[in-house]
Amino acid sequence: MKMIAAVLLCVCSLMGLAQKNDYIWYGGYGSDMVIDSVQFGYRFGQSKLDFRSGPMQVSYDSLGMNFTFTSVTYSDNEGNLLFYTNGISVRNGLDHKVLNGDSMHLGWLTLNWDLLANLYGQNVQQGIIVLPSITNPDQYFLVYGFIDSFPGTGGDQYIPSIKMSILDMAANMGMGELIVKDSIIAQGTFGNEVTAVRHGNGQDWWLMFQNRTTSCFTPVLYNTSGFNVMPITGCNISSIPRNEMSAACFSPIGDKYANFHFNTGIRLLDFDRCRGILYNWLYIPSSFGTDSAWYTSSLAFSPNGRFLYMTSAKVLIQYDTWAIDVISSADTIAWYDGYRAPNGAYLNAMQLGPDGKIYIACGNAEYVYHVINSPDEKGANCDFVQHGIRLPSLVNGVPNYPNYRLGALPGSACDTLTSIKDIAEKEKILKVFPNPANDVAAIDYGYTDWSKGEVVMEIANSLGQTVHSQSLPMYSGFQKLQVGNYPSGSYTVYIKRKGVVVATGRLVKQ
């Protein structure tokens, strides 16, 4: 095992379970671009998706950072914006470049092949991911594949190393500083997709990387000793071309891992969160071609982990991973309908949102996102809406997030590093806003420990009578509630798991 020691500052207590780190999204570019914007009707800048106050809100913003495909916007545990990155530079929540926060990923990509990457950011989906430090609440690890080219191939891209930079938000008088830049974690030939999932102890993290030219995967364990390269896992007979674009994701509870390549199909495996082992290898062939240069692809699991969704430029497929025959369960949800706003709203990168919906970018400059409103439902009941989200600026992709709300495996030998008592106490926090409410109230249950199972929300009147009951989408954080028809008075909000109350709150209807 190869161990790379990270720069870590020790604190006496463990960090609490992260909750709302993915509640603000940004996408878009060119805040300073005004040429032709009026003549052609284009609007540059950033589209902001805000999940903090009930139903997702879309607004326009103008930032000093451009996002092509690579983007991560990171908020604190309460949902307040901390920083964002496009894989090349890092800015804090005030849109100020952090100290030493440029020229990350310095190499062949930015010096030879794509000089515009220095301005517009790294040009691959899932190109970077952010992990909070285990030992220092002010530090964050930015992990990314380092893009290079094989000599003499005319630009044949590959990832010869996995690197990381360390962001300290307490440094530079609280404005942030990259205190470590482009430190090598692992070397080999890897895919461009960066994915992560919490260890079964609820504290550490697993990163998983596809080995190109083989069928194996390299897991990397991040714990208090740093980033540890573990033995390869998940090997099978089919190899992957070194330069093939791909996508990958873990299921929300981390028990499955999927990796998709446009020409070679899906690899679906079970994952052991304690040992970092992939097993039960299933290959799902891909027969979906395209006559477009936008031959992009993506994967996303439904909140309950049952359904795996795949996009391949012009098609959206749903697979039932609970089916006896997963391959035969393939259901074509939709084909691209030809919509252009303005360049072609193809089906590209996907990301599960904190509201339990799956958002799908178009892969090129478009004013829309597609959305799967009910991804836990089978077939057409998943309620897929093409170009269902109108954006105020041209956007290419979606941010890349792990499931920050995933906790320890209950009853497991590998959960001893997490304070179960602290998590249980925090789970009791429930907020209602606005309060009092007239027509609509939002219930914030963002501290729910989903590793213990699904929950339901019940509303009871002052007589103790249940006036509303519903299941809540897993790994989400809030729920909109229509209260316009409720009689004026005081109501109690309950969050229950298997009939046991885990959180309560008070709602006042005016």
N, C-alpha and C positions, 0 to 999 in steps of 0.2 A: 504494500500500500504506500502510495506517495502522499506526503503531507506538505501542504503549503501553509506556513504560519501567517496569519493575518495580523494587522495592527489592530489590537483590541484593547480598550480601556476597561478595567474591571470595576464593577459596582457590586454592592453587597447583596442586593435582592434581584430576583428575576423580573423581567419585563412582564407586564400584564398581556393578556391575549389581545392581539391587534384586532380591530373591528371595522373601521370605516376608512381604510386607507385608499380605497378605490371609488370614493363617492364623487369625485370631480374628474371629468375627462376633458381632454383637449385634442383637437385635430385641426389641421389646416396650415397654411403657410402664406408668406408674402404680405405681412401687414404694411410694409413700405412700398408695395407694388401698386402704382396708380396708372401706369401706361396701359391704355386700351381697356381699362376697367369700366369706363363709362361707355365707350363706343361699342364694346361687345357684351356689355351687361354682366361681366364677371365681377365677383366680389371676393377679394382676397382677405386674409386674416384668419382668425381662429374661431371655430365653433366650440362652444362650451356646453357640456352636458353635466347638469348638477342634480345629484340624487339626494341631497341633504334634507330637503323640506317637502317630503311627501312625493307625489308623482314627479318623474324626471322633468326638469326644466331645460329648455334649449335657449341659448343666448349667444350674442356675438361678442368677441373680444379681440383686442389687438395687442399682440405680444412681440417681444424682441426675439422670439425663437420660432423657427420653422419646423414643421413635422411633415415629412413625406410619408414613409411607412412606419418607421421606428418611433415609438412614443411611449413614455410612461409618465403619468401625472400622479404624484404621491401626496396623500393627505395624512394628517395625524389621526390618532384613534377616535377623535371626535368629529372628523370630517373636514378639518380646516386645512387648506392648501399649504403644503410645505415647500415642494420643489417639483420640477419637471425636467425631462431630458429627452433629446432626440438621438441619443447614442453617440453624439459628438461633443455637445456642450451641456452644461447644467445651469439652470437658473432657479432662484428661490421663489417663494410665493409672491414676492413683490416685483417679480420680473427683472431682478438684478442678477447679472452673472455672478455666480459664486467665485471666490478667489481660486485661481488655478483651474477654473471650470470650463476651459475650452481645449481644443485639440486632443480630446480623448479619442482613442481609436486611431492614433497617428500611425500611418503606414501606407502600404500600397494603395489601399482604397482612396485615401484622402490626398495622397501625394502624386498619384499617377493616373488611375483609372477614372475616378469620379471626383474632380476638383470641386464640383458644386456641393458635394456632401458636406464640406466645411460650412456651407451656408444653409443647406436644407436638411441636413441630418442623414443618419444612416438609412440606406435605401432597401431594407428588408423588413418584412413583417416578423414579429416576435424576435426582434434583433437584440433586445435588452430586457432585463427584469430586475426589480429592486427587492432586496431582502433586508428587513430591519436587523440591526445588530442584536445579538442575544444578550450581550453584556453591557452595552452602553446605549441608553435611550436616545442619544443625540446623533448616533452614527448609522449609516446605511450603506449597504453593499450594492453596487451597480455591476451586474454580471452580464457579459456579452461575448458572442463569438467574434473573433478577430478575422476580418475578411482579407484574403490575400489572393495571389494568382500563381498558377504553376508556370515556371519559366518556359518561354517559347510556345505557349498555347494561344497567344493572342487575346488574353483576358479570361481564360477559364478559371472561374472563381472557386475557391475552397476556403475552409476554415481550419487553419493549422493549429490554432490554440484557442482556449477559452481564457478570457481575461476578466479582471475586476478592478474597479476603482472604489475608493472609500470616501464617502461624503460625510463630513462632520458639520452638522447644522449649528453647533454651539460655537464653532470657530469664527474668526473674523468678526468679532463683536456681534455674534448672532446672525450674521448674514450668510454664513456657510462657506466651506472650503473643501476642495478635493485634497485630502491629505495624502492619498496614495492614488496613483494613476497607472493604468495599463499593466497591472501586476499579473503574471501568468499563473493560472490555476492548473490547467491541464494542456498537454500537447498531443497531437494526433492529426486525424482528418475527420472533421465533424460536420454536421448539418448546421444550417443557419438558424434553426428554431431553438429558442431558449425557454425551457419550462421548469417549474419548481413545484414542490408540494411539501407540506409540513411533515416532519418525522412523526412517528407514532407517539413520541413522548410529548408532543404539542409544543415543543420549544425549538428543536433543531430543524434543519431543512434538508431536503433532497433536491438536487438538480439532476436532470437526465439529458444526455446528449447522444444523438444517433451517430454511430461511427460510419462514415462513408467508405465505400468499397467493401464493406462487410455487412453482416446482418445483425451485428451486436450493438449494445448500448453501453455507455460509460456513465455510471452514477457518481455524483460528487456529493459528499456529506459535509454540510456546514454545521459545525458545533463550536463549543468554546475554544477548541484548539485551532480553529481556522477552517480552511477548505481542504478536504481529504479526498483524493481520487481513489475510488473503490474498484474492486475487480469488475471486469465487464460482465454483462448479464443479458438475458433475453435473446441469445444467439439462435439463428435458424439457418436455413439453406440459401435464402435469397439475399443477394447483395444489393447495395444501392449505388447508383452512379454518383461520383464525387461531386458533380456540379448540379445535381437536380434540386430544384426548389421543392420545399416541403413545409409541413405544418405538424404540430403536435399539441397534445393537451393531456392533463390528468383529469379524472372525474372529480367532482366537488369533494367527495370524501376520500379521495386518493387511493381507492382500491383498484382502479383501472388506469391504463395508460394507452393512448392511441397515437400513432404516427402515420402520416399520409404523404405519399409521393405521387405526383401527377401521372406518371407512366407505370408505376408499379403497384399502386393500390394502398390499402390500409393494413397496418399491423396493429392488432388489438391484443393487449396482454393484461393479466392481473398483476398487481403490484403489492409487495409486502412493505408497508411503511416502517416497520421496525428494522428489517434487514436490508432494505434497498434492493430487493430482488424482483426481476420481472419473470413471469412464468405463465403457463397455459397460453401458449403462442397461437394466435388465430390470424390467418392471412385472408383478407377480403379483396379479391381482384377488382381493379378499376377498369371500366370499359367506356368511360366518358371522355371523348375527345372534344376538341373545339377547333373552329376555323378562325379563331381570333388570336392575336398575339397576347391577349390578356389571359394566358392559361394559368391562372392563379388558383390556389386551393386553401382550404382551412378546415379545422375541426373544432367542435364544441360539444360538451356533454350537457344534457338537461340537468336542472338543479338536483333531481333525485337520483341522477346517475344512470337511469335506465336507457335513455335514448342518446345515441351518438349521431350528431349531424355533420354532414360533409358538404362543402361547396366545391365546385370545380368550374368556376367562371360562369357557366350558363345553366347550372343545375344545382338543386338542393335536395340531398338524399337524407332520409332518416333510417337508422338501424336500431333495432330493439336488442340491446345487449342482454336482456333477460330471456330472450327466445331460445328454444332448443337449437334452432338453426338460425344463427345470426345472419348469415349470408343471404338466406332466402327471405329474411324479414325486411330487406331493403324496400323502402317506399319512396317513390319520387314525389316529393312535396310540391316542387314547382320548377319550371324552366324559366329562364330569363325572358321577360316579356318585351324586350326591345326598347324600354324606356331610356331616354337620354336626357341628362341634365348637367352638363351638355354633352358629355363624352361617351356615355354608355354605362348604365348603372348595373354592372355585372355583379355576380355574387362572389365575394372575396373573403377577406378576413373577418372572423367572428370572435366575439367576446361575451361571456355571460356577465350580465350586469347585476348590481346589488339589489335590483328590484325583481330578480328572477326571470328576466327576459333576456333573449340573445339578440345582440345587435350585430348587423352585418354591414361592413363597408363595401365599397364598389371597386376598389383596387386602382382607381385613377381619380382624377379631379372631378368630383360630383357634389351636388347640393343635397344629397339624400343618404340616409341609411335605410336598409331593410330591417325588419324586426320580426322575431318569433315571439309572439305574446304569451303563449302557453306551452313552453317546450316540454313540459312533463306529460303532455297529452299525445296520444297516438295518431299518426296520419294527419289528415286535414284538420283535426281538432286542435293541432298545435297552433293554429291561427297565425300562419305566416302572411305578412303583408309586405309586398314589394314596394320600395320607396315610400315606406310608411312614416318615416321621420324626415321632416324637411329641415335642412341645415342652412344657416345664414351665410356660410362661406364654402368655398371649394375644399373638400376633404378627401384624403386618400385611404386612410386606414383607421384602426381602432387601437387603443392602448393594450398592452400585454400585461395581464395580472395573474398571479397565483390566487388561490383561495386563502386570503389572510384570516378568515373567520374560522378556519378548521382548527379543532383542538386535539387533545390527546385521545388515543384509542382507549375507551373505558375498559377497566379490568385487565389491561395488558401489562405485561412485565416491563414494557418499554415506556410506560407513562410516568415513571417515578420522578422525573426531573421537573414536572409541572405542578404548581400548587393548585390542586383540585379545589381546595377550599376557597382560594381567591377567585377562581373562575366562577364558582357557584354563587358567590356573593355578588359579583358584577352582573351575573345573569339576571338578577332581580331588578335591575334598573330598567324602567319603562317610562317613556315620555309621551305626552299627548300635546299636539299643537295644531292650530291655535286652541287655546283653552281659556275662556269659554269659546265654543264653536257655534256657527249658525247653520251652514250647509255641509261643509266638508271638514273632517278632522283627519290628521295623519297620526298613526300610531307608530312610534319609534321603538322597535325591539331589537336594535342592532347589536346587543351584547349576548344574544342567544347562543348557547353552546350547541351547535348543530351536531356535534359528534355523538350526542346522547339521544338523537332521534328527532323526528318531526314534531312540530307543535301546532296547536290550534289557538285561535283567538275567540274569546267569548265576551259579549257585552251584556251586563245585567243592570236592570233598573233598580230604583231605591227599594223595591219590594223583594229583590233577589231573583226576579224572573229574567230568564235569558231572552234577550230581544234580538240577538245576532250571534251567529257562530260560523266560523270558516277555518279551513286549513290555510296555513301560511306557506308561501313558496320558500323552499329551503335556500339557505345562504343569502336571503335577502335581508333587509334591515328595517323596512317600514311598510305600512299598508294604508292606502287611502280608504276612508270610511265615509259613506254618505249618511249624514245625520239630519238632513233637512226635514224628514217626516217624524223625527223623534219628538215626543212631548218635552217641553222645557223641564229641566231638572238635572239631577246628578246621577251619573252612571259609573259603574265599576268595570274596568277593562282587565280581563284575565288572559294571561298566556299560560297554556296548559300543555303538559306532555304526559300522555298516557293517563289522563284524568287528574294529574297532580299539578297544582298551581306552582309555577316557577317565577312569575312576575305579575304585579298588579299595578294599576294606575287609575286615576280619577279623571272622568270626562264630564264637563259641565256643558249642557245644551241650553243656549239662550232661548 
